[in-house]
Amino acid sequence: MMSIKSLYHRYPILICPQCGDLECGYISVAIDKEADIVEWSNFYLEHNNQLLDIGPFHFGWDNYKSSIEKAYDIGRLR
């Protein structure tokens, strides 16, 4: 898989819903893309530096991109 880690190492995907502070702890993931497949792998509970035994998960690019664009539009309306 072509890694986008050269731009960013890990992405936070679940952050404290009460304060949004990364210091509270969060789950991060490595995201890679090859052709039309996006892979989420290597899930970590960052404040414990603990590898989580889940994934990898694969998403088709068209649905993935559409979901991100919809989320961006919803956030813009607020």
All heavy atoms as an XYZ file, in Angstrom:
643
protein
N       0.832     -1.185      0.000
C       0.000      0.000      0.000
C       0.878      1.251      0.000
O       1.887      1.305      0.675
C      -0.897      0.038      1.222
C      -1.940     -1.041      1.308
S      -3.385     -0.449      2.182
C      -4.594     -0.826      0.952
N       0.454      2.243     -0.733
C       1.140      3.527     -0.747
C       0.836      4.241      0.569
O      -0.307      4.458      0.918
C       0.642      4.377     -1.909
C       1.255      5.750     -1.939
S       0.495      6.794     -3.183
C      -0.956      7.343     -2.316
N       1.858      4.577      1.319
C       1.655      5.181      2.621
C       1.608      6.701      2.512
O       2.394      7.306      1.793
C       2.778      4.782      3.568
O       2.626      5.417      4.800
N       0.676      7.298      3.239
C       0.649      8.759      3.330
C       1.311      9.193      4.634
O       1.205     10.334      5.040
C      -0.789      9.314      3.215
C      -1.718      8.678      4.240
C      -1.310      9.137      1.817
C      -3.119      9.232      4.216
N       2.031      8.262      5.265
C       2.728      8.577      6.502
C       3.840      9.592      6.282
O       4.315     10.192      7.228
C       3.298      7.316      7.139
C       2.236      6.400      7.682
C       2.859      5.169      8.287
C       1.771      4.209      8.716
N       2.309      2.962      9.226
N       4.274      9.766      5.039
C       5.295     10.772      4.784
C       4.746     12.168      5.068
O       5.497     13.070      5.398
C       5.789     10.675      3.343
O       4.722     10.884      2.449
N       3.425     12.338      4.956
C       2.818     13.630      5.284
C       2.400     13.686      6.745
O       2.624     14.677      7.424
C       1.581     13.862      4.399
C       1.847     13.961      2.909
C       0.529     14.061      2.144
C       2.716     15.164      2.615
N       1.773     12.635      7.237
C       1.278     12.566      8.602
C       1.516     11.149      9.115
O       1.255     10.192      8.408
C      -0.219     12.876      8.664
C      -0.570     14.205      8.061
C      -1.102     14.283      6.786
C      -0.354     15.372      8.766
C      -1.415     15.506      6.223
C      -0.661     16.605      8.214
C      -1.195     16.661      6.941
O      -1.490     17.862      6.384
N       1.937     11.032     10.350
C       2.231      9.703     10.883
C       0.960      8.968     11.310
O       0.741      7.834     10.932
C       3.197      9.803     12.048
C       3.541      8.486     12.649
N       4.220      7.511     11.950
C       3.274      7.962     13.851
C       4.367      6.457     12.707
N       3.803      6.695     13.876
N       0.120      9.623     12.114
C      -1.089      8.989     12.638
C      -2.211     10.025     12.644
O      -1.964     11.214     12.706
C      -0.854      8.470     14.045
C       0.316      7.469     14.097
C       0.354      6.733     15.396
N      -0.857      5.955     15.614
C      -1.146      4.804     15.015
N      -0.323      4.296     14.135
N      -2.247      4.154     15.282
N      -3.425      9.515     12.646
C      -4.600     10.389     12.651
C      -5.468     10.083     13.868
O      -5.827      8.923     14.082
C      -5.447     10.154     11.390
C      -4.743     10.539     10.133
C      -3.911      9.638      9.480
C      -4.916     11.799      9.586
C      -3.257      9.992      8.314
C      -4.266     12.155      8.416
C      -3.432     11.251      7.794
O      -2.785     11.600      6.642
N      -5.836     11.095     14.658
C      -6.776     10.852     15.755
C      -8.174     10.637     15.182
O      -8.628     11.400     14.336
C      -6.703     12.129     16.586
C      -6.191     13.170     15.668
C      -5.368     12.464     14.617
N      -8.842      9.563     15.608
C     -10.187      9.299     15.094
C     -11.244      9.309     16.189
O     -12.425      9.418     15.902
C     -10.268      7.976     14.312
C      -9.876      6.799     15.184
C      -9.431      8.043     13.051
C     -10.223      5.452     14.594
N     -10.836      9.177     17.448
C     -11.787      9.223     18.556
C     -11.139     10.017     19.681
O     -10.159      9.584     20.275
C     -12.142      7.807     19.021
C     -13.211      7.696     20.101
C     -14.532      8.303     19.616
C     -13.415      6.254     20.502
N     -11.699     11.199     19.947
C     -11.153     12.136     20.928
C     -12.202     12.360     22.007
O     -13.398     12.223     21.763
C     -10.799     13.470     20.234
C      -9.799     13.214     19.107
C     -10.224     14.477     21.217
C      -9.594     14.381     18.189
N     -11.777     12.744     23.192
C     -12.685     13.006     24.309
C     -13.852     13.891     23.847
O     -13.641     15.013     23.387
C     -11.939     13.696     25.442
S     -13.010     14.160     26.825
N     -15.102     13.405     23.957
C     -16.254     14.182     23.488
C     -16.612     15.353     24.396
O     -17.322     16.255     23.972
C     -17.386     13.153     23.456
C     -17.008     12.161     24.490
C     -15.502     12.099     24.471
N     -16.099     15.355     25.620
C     -16.454     16.432     26.538
C     -15.571     17.655     26.378
O     -16.055     18.774     26.460
C     -16.416     15.936     27.975
C     -17.506     14.920     28.236
C     -17.535     14.468     29.681
O     -16.643     14.775     30.463
N     -18.570     13.731     30.030
N     -14.282     17.443     26.157
C     -13.387     18.603     26.078
C     -12.640     18.705     24.755
O     -12.110     19.755     24.428
C     -12.402     18.595     27.236
S     -11.171     17.288     27.130
N     -12.554     17.612     24.014
C     -11.838     17.635     22.745
C     -10.331     17.753     22.891
O      -9.623     18.013     21.919
N      -9.827     17.558     24.080
C      -8.399     17.704     24.359
C      -7.680     16.381     24.123
O      -8.037     15.352     24.699
C      -8.217     18.151     25.806
C      -6.790     18.534     26.133
O      -5.867     18.257     25.328
O      -6.580     19.114     27.213
N      -6.660     16.410     23.296
C      -5.891     15.197     23.025
C      -5.189     14.670     24.275
O      -4.878     13.489     24.361
C      -4.875     15.448     21.917
C      -5.430     15.742     20.527
C      -4.293     16.037     19.552
C      -6.294     14.619     20.020
N      -4.948     15.538     25.248
C      -4.288     15.106     26.481
C      -5.167     14.177     27.310
O      -4.676     13.455     28.166
C      -3.859     16.319     27.309
C      -2.780     17.150     26.651
C      -1.484     16.376     26.433
O      -1.067     15.604     27.319
O      -0.876     16.544     25.367
N      -6.480     14.201     27.095
C      -7.382     13.278     27.805
C      -7.176     11.847     27.326
O      -7.545     10.904     28.015
C      -8.845     13.650     27.550
S      -9.472     14.895     28.645
N      -6.636     11.721     26.159
C      -6.468     10.417     25.540
C      -7.294     10.344     24.274
O      -8.312     11.016     24.139
N      -6.827      9.567     23.346
C      -7.528      9.411     22.078
C      -7.062      8.143     21.391
O      -6.037      7.569     21.740
C      -7.319     10.632     21.176
C      -5.883     10.888     20.770
C      -5.410     10.471     19.542
C      -5.004     11.554     21.616
C      -4.109     10.701     19.155
C      -3.703     11.799     21.243
C      -3.254     11.373     20.016
O      -1.956     11.608     19.650
N      -7.847      7.726     20.432
C      -7.475      6.584     19.600
C      -6.995      7.134     18.263
O      -7.655      7.990     17.667
C      -8.664      5.622     19.421
C      -9.025      4.992     20.773
C      -8.322      4.539     18.386
C     -10.247      4.111     20.748
N      -5.841      6.656     17.839
C      -5.304      7.076     16.550
C      -5.143      5.867     15.641
O      -5.161      4.720     16.093
C      -3.965      7.793     16.714
O      -2.963      6.872     17.073
N      -4.977      6.149     14.349
C      -4.907      5.090     13.355
C      -3.961      5.513     12.234
O      -3.802      6.707     11.962
C      -6.329      4.799     12.805
C      -6.887      5.987     12.068
C      -6.367      3.564     11.941
N      -3.333      4.535     11.610
C      -2.569      4.771     10.388
C      -3.542      4.634      9.221
O      -4.359      3.707      9.198
C      -1.442      3.762     10.256
N      -3.489      5.565      8.283
C      -4.379      5.526      7.120
C      -3.529      5.448      5.862
O      -2.643      6.275      5.657
C      -5.305      6.763      7.066
C      -6.147      6.846      8.332
C      -6.185      6.695      5.819
C      -7.012      8.094      8.412
N      -3.802      4.440      5.060
C      -3.104      4.247      3.792
C      -4.132      4.109      2.675
O      -5.277      3.723      2.921
C      -2.241      2.988      3.831
C      -1.092      3.115      4.804
O      -0.283      4.038      4.641
O      -1.014      2.300      5.743
N      -3.709      4.423      1.460
C      -4.592      4.301      0.295
C      -3.827      3.655     -0.844
O      -2.694      4.023     -1.142
C      -5.104      5.676     -0.144
C      -6.024      5.624     -1.347
C      -6.511      7.032     -1.695
C      -7.422      7.009     -2.890
N      -6.703      6.937     -4.151
N      -4.449      2.662     -1.460
C      -3.902      2.047     -2.661
C      -5.033      1.910     -3.653
O      -6.071      1.312     -3.349
C      -3.303      0.677     -2.357
C      -2.668      0.054     -3.598
C      -1.987     -1.264     -3.291
O      -1.358     -1.389     -2.238
O      -2.109     -2.167     -4.129
N      -4.829      2.482     -4.830
C      -5.858      2.476     -5.879
C      -7.138      3.068     -5.297
O      -7.132      4.203     -4.855
C      -6.039      1.089     -6.456
N      -8.218      2.293     -5.253
C      -9.491      2.824     -4.764
C      -9.881      2.233     -3.409
O     -11.046      2.213     -3.041
C     -10.597      2.587     -5.786
C     -10.853      1.106     -6.037
O     -10.029      0.284     -5.621
O     -11.888      0.779     -6.635
N      -8.885      1.784     -2.631
C      -9.136      1.222     -1.305
C      -8.370      2.019     -0.249
O      -7.173      2.262     -0.373
C      -8.703     -0.265     -1.229
C      -9.446     -1.099     -2.262
C      -8.885     -0.810      0.185
C     -10.937     -1.201     -2.036
N      -9.089      2.431      0.808
C      -8.481      3.103      1.959
C      -8.427      2.096      3.102
O      -9.398      1.395      3.364
C      -9.310      4.338      2.380
C      -8.732      4.982      3.630
C      -9.384      5.347      1.243
N      -7.283      2.017      3.767
C      -7.120      1.077      4.878
C      -6.818      1.834      6.161
O      -5.942      2.690      6.200
C      -5.963      0.126      4.601
C      -5.736     -0.856      5.747
C      -4.533     -1.737      5.513
O      -3.407     -1.268      5.796
O      -4.727     -2.872      5.054
N      -7.577      1.530      7.214
C      -7.293      1.992      8.567
C      -6.679      0.822      9.308
O      -7.264     -0.261      9.378
C      -8.563      2.417      9.281
C      -9.151      3.722      8.833
C      -8.898      4.410      7.696
C     -10.125      4.477      9.548
N      -9.665      5.543      7.648
C     -10.425      5.605      8.780
C     -10.786      4.292     10.756
C     -11.346      6.566      9.187
C     -11.698      5.241     11.155
C     -11.961      6.374     10.377
N      -5.488      1.019      9.891
C      -4.802     -0.057     10.601
C      -3.995      0.507     11.765
O      -3.860      1.724     11.916
C      -3.876     -0.819      9.645
O      -2.880      0.041      9.138
N      -3.436     -0.393     12.558
C      -2.574     -0.024     13.687
C      -3.255      0.973     14.627
O      -2.776      2.072     14.848
C      -1.235      0.526     13.197
C      -0.475     -0.480     12.387
O      -0.391     -1.644     12.758
N       0.061     -0.063     11.260
N      -4.375      0.566     15.176
C      -5.118      1.392     16.119
C      -4.367      1.452     17.447
O      -3.948      0.423     17.973
C      -6.514      0.798     16.348
C      -7.428      0.948     15.166
C      -7.271      0.157     14.039
C      -8.461      1.871     15.183
C      -8.115      0.283     12.950
C      -9.314      2.002     14.108
C      -9.140      1.210     12.988
N      -4.201      2.667     17.985
C      -3.513      2.857     19.259
C      -4.366      3.692     20.201
O      -4.995      4.660     19.785
C      -2.191      3.611     19.063
C      -1.016      2.729     18.772
C      -0.707      2.382     17.471
C      -0.212      2.248     19.796
C       0.371      1.574     17.186
C       0.877      1.441     19.520
C       1.162      1.110     18.212
O       2.225      0.303     17.942
N      -4.354      3.309     21.464
C      -4.866      4.145     22.531
C      -3.669      4.971     22.971
O      -2.770      4.476     23.658
C      -5.418      3.288     23.669
C      -6.038      4.006     24.836
C      -7.200      4.896     24.378
C      -6.522      3.001     25.867
N      -3.615      6.215     22.514
C      -2.382      6.994     22.576
C      -1.901      7.321     23.979
O      -0.720      7.252     24.242
C      -2.529      8.284     21.758
C      -2.545      8.043     20.271
C      -1.216      7.576     19.705
O      -0.156      7.689     20.352
O      -1.232      7.080     18.569
N      -2.778      7.707     24.887
C      -2.259      8.108     26.203
C      -1.663      6.928     26.970
O      -0.882      7.122     27.880
C      -3.323      8.842     27.027
C      -4.447      7.994     27.516
N      -5.487      7.604     26.706
C      -4.679      7.453     28.731
C      -6.318      6.857     27.412
N      -5.865      6.754     28.630
N      -2.000      5.702     26.578
C      -1.396      4.510     27.172
C      -0.341      3.888     26.257
O       0.266      2.892     26.627
C      -2.453      3.446     27.473
C      -3.369      3.834     28.591
O      -3.070      4.730     29.369
N      -4.504      3.182     28.680
N      -0.176      4.446     25.060
C       0.712      3.884     24.051
C       0.443      2.383     23.896
O       1.347      1.562     23.905
C       2.177      4.153     24.388
C       3.060      3.976     23.178
O       2.622      4.148     22.048
N       4.313      3.633     23.398
N      -0.841      2.062     23.758
C      -1.281      0.663     23.721
C      -1.878      0.328     22.353
O      -2.807      0.983     21.898
C      -2.340      0.454     24.809
C      -2.953     -0.913     24.815
C      -4.075     -1.002     25.843
O      -4.375     -0.051     26.559
N      -4.702     -2.148     25.903
N      -1.327     -0.708     21.715
C      -1.870     -1.203     20.457
C      -3.200     -1.888     20.735
O      -3.309     -2.711     21.639
C      -0.896     -2.176     19.800
C      -1.329     -2.785     18.464
C      -1.465     -1.705     17.395
C      -0.321     -3.836     18.026
N      -4.234     -1.540     19.971
C      -5.551     -2.148     20.128
C      -5.709     -3.271     19.114
O      -5.299     -3.138     17.962
C      -6.645     -1.097     19.939
C      -6.583      0.087     20.898
C      -7.640      1.122     20.529
C      -6.755     -0.373     22.334
N      -6.301     -4.342     19.521
C      -6.441     -5.525     18.673
C      -7.727     -5.432     17.847
O      -8.656     -6.216     18.024
C      -6.433     -6.786     19.538
C      -6.373     -8.060     18.713
O      -5.929     -7.989     17.548
O      -6.783     -9.116     19.224
N      -7.777     -4.436     16.965
C      -8.898     -4.271     16.039
C      -8.353     -3.896     14.672
O      -7.246     -3.389     14.546
C      -9.923     -3.209     16.510
C      -9.257     -1.845     16.675
C     -10.597     -3.638     17.787
C     -10.228     -0.739     16.986
N      -9.149     -4.165     13.648
C      -8.764     -3.801     12.303
C      -7.802     -4.815     11.708
O      -7.502     -5.830     12.327
N      -7.347     -4.563     10.511
C      -7.557     -3.355      9.718
C      -8.958     -3.314      9.097
O      -9.632     -4.340      8.987
C      -6.497     -3.454      8.616
C      -6.280     -4.911      8.439
C      -6.494     -5.532      9.802
N      -9.367     -2.102      8.737
C     -10.641     -1.886      8.070
C     -10.380     -1.304      6.691
O      -9.481     -0.480      6.513
C     -11.528     -0.939      8.884
C     -11.887     -1.500     10.227
C     -11.219     -1.087     11.365
C     -12.882     -2.455     10.355
C     -11.544     -1.615     12.612
C     -13.215     -2.987     11.587
C     -12.543     -2.562     12.720
N     -11.175     -1.736      5.713
C     -11.009     -1.291      4.327
C     -12.280     -0.606      3.846
O     -13.383     -1.076      4.135
C     -10.678     -2.494      3.436
C      -9.403     -3.146      3.852
N      -9.381     -4.237      4.688
C      -8.117     -2.851      3.553
C      -8.117     -4.592      4.885
N      -7.337     -3.768      4.211
N     -12.092      0.503      3.120
C     -13.202      1.291      2.612
C     -12.973      1.590      1.137
O     -11.847      1.900      0.732
C     -13.303      2.636      3.353
C     -13.305      2.499      4.861
C     -12.131      2.614      5.585
C     -14.481      2.247      5.542
C     -12.124      2.498      6.967
C     -14.486      2.129      6.936
C     -13.302      2.252      7.640
N     -14.034      1.520      0.354
C     -13.945      1.936     -1.041
C     -13.780      3.448     -1.113
O     -14.402      4.195     -0.347
N     -12.905      3.912     -2.009
C     -12.572      5.333     -2.092
C     -13.789      6.220     -2.348
O     -13.937      7.258     -1.707
C     -11.514      5.584     -3.154
C     -11.250      7.045     -3.349
C     -11.515      7.784     -4.454
C     -10.690      7.950     -2.392
N     -11.152      9.092     -4.251
C     -10.637      9.219     -2.983
C     -10.233      7.811     -1.084
C     -10.150     10.342     -2.327
C      -9.747      8.935     -0.427
C      -9.706     10.179     -1.050
N     -14.662      5.857     -3.254
C     -15.805      6.715     -3.568
C     -16.689      6.949     -2.345
O     -17.077      8.081     -2.061
C     -16.631      6.136     -4.723
C     -15.890      6.196     -6.049
O     -14.974      7.038     -6.194
O     -16.221      5.389     -6.939
N     -17.006      5.890     -1.608
C     -17.822      6.038     -0.397
C     -17.069      6.800      0.690
O     -17.648      7.609      1.402
C     -18.260      4.676      0.140
C     -19.305      4.028     -0.727
O     -20.045      4.701     -1.440
N     -19.375      2.711     -0.688
N     -15.795      6.541      0.825
C     -14.959      7.200      1.835
C     -14.926      8.709      1.584
O     -15.187      9.510      2.482
C     -13.554      6.611      1.765
C     -12.628      6.999      2.883
C     -12.667      6.322      4.091
C     -11.699      8.009      2.720
C     -11.799      6.652      5.120
C     -10.831      8.350      3.739
C     -10.893      7.670      4.940
O     -10.023      8.009      5.958
N     -14.633      9.073      0.353
C     -14.561     10.495     -0.021
C     -15.919     11.170      0.165
O     -16.003     12.279      0.705
C     -14.100     10.627     -1.473
C     -13.959     12.052     -1.925
C     -13.497     12.109     -3.371
C     -13.477     13.543     -3.853
N     -13.220     13.639     -5.280
N     -16.981     10.510     -0.237
C     -18.329     11.062     -0.092
C     -18.666     11.298      1.382
O     -19.238     12.335      1.736
C     -19.340     10.123     -0.733
O     -20.654     10.576     -0.508
N     -18.320     10.368      2.239
C     -18.600     10.512      3.676
C     -17.842     11.687      4.284
O     -18.385     12.433      5.099
C     -18.242      9.224      4.423
O     -19.071      8.178      4.003
N     -16.595     11.855      3.894
C     -15.805     12.982      4.394
C     -16.402     14.301      3.918
O     -16.540     15.257      4.689
C     -14.330     12.846      3.962
C     -13.692     11.683      4.710
C     -13.566     14.139      4.214
C     -12.319     11.321      4.242
N     -16.779     14.368      2.656
C     -17.374     15.600      2.125
C     -18.700     15.918      2.811
O     -18.980     17.080      3.124
C     -17.554     15.488      0.620
C     -16.228     15.526     -0.122
C     -16.336     15.178     -1.591
O     -17.386     14.653     -2.025
O     -15.351     15.425     -2.315
N     -19.520     14.916      3.077
C     -20.789     15.144      3.781
C     -20.546     15.634      5.202
O     -21.236     16.534      5.680
C     -21.624     13.861      3.798
C     -22.238     13.536      2.461
C     -23.000     12.220      2.524
C     -23.484     11.819      1.149
N     -24.096     10.485      1.140
N     -19.583     15.036      5.894
C     -19.259     15.470      7.252
C     -18.766     16.908      7.246
O     -19.123     17.709      8.128
C     -18.220     14.550      7.880
N     -17.959     17.272      6.276
C     -17.465     18.636      6.165
C     -18.636     19.603      5.941
O     -18.713     20.649      6.573
C     -16.463     18.740      5.014
C     -15.967     20.140      4.798
C     -15.050     20.712      5.670
C     -16.416     20.915      3.728
C     -14.588     21.994      5.492
C     -15.959     22.203      3.543
C     -15.056     22.745      4.423
O     -14.615     24.023      4.250
N     -19.573     19.246      5.086
C     -20.737     20.096      4.836
C     -21.590     20.253      6.072
O     -22.076     21.346      6.370
C     -21.582     19.542      3.689
C     -20.930     19.749      2.334
O     -20.031     20.622      2.226
O     -21.321     19.044      1.386
N     -21.785     19.186      6.837
C     -22.583     19.260      8.069
C     -21.886     20.193      9.066
O     -22.529     21.037      9.685
C     -22.781     17.859      8.682
C     -23.731     17.051      7.811
C     -23.309     17.961     10.118
C     -23.800     15.577      8.187
N     -20.594     20.055      9.234
C     -19.835     20.909     10.159
C     -19.854     22.362      9.756
O     -19.847     23.257     10.608
N     -19.888     22.644      8.490
C     -19.904     24.015      7.995
C     -21.218     24.714      8.314
O     -21.265     25.920      8.424
C     -19.690     24.007      6.483
C     -18.637     24.923      6.039
C     -18.386     24.914      4.580
N     -19.481     24.375      3.779
C     -19.414     24.152      2.510
N     -18.306     24.385      1.869
N     -20.434     23.666      1.835
N     -22.294     23.950      8.446
C     -23.614     24.538      8.692
C     -23.774     25.029     10.119
O     -24.660     25.800     10.394
C     -24.715     23.511      8.370
C     -24.782     23.075      6.908
C     -25.830     21.970      6.753
C     -25.139     24.254      6.012
N     -22.932     24.591     11.007
C     -23.100     24.961     12.417
C     -22.631     26.333     12.716
O     -21.865     26.982     12.310
C     -22.352     23.969     13.319
C     -23.002     22.626     13.248
C     -22.335     21.718     14.209
N     -23.019     20.432     14.098
C     -22.663     19.365     14.711
N     -21.635     19.379     15.513
N     -23.305     18.241     14.579
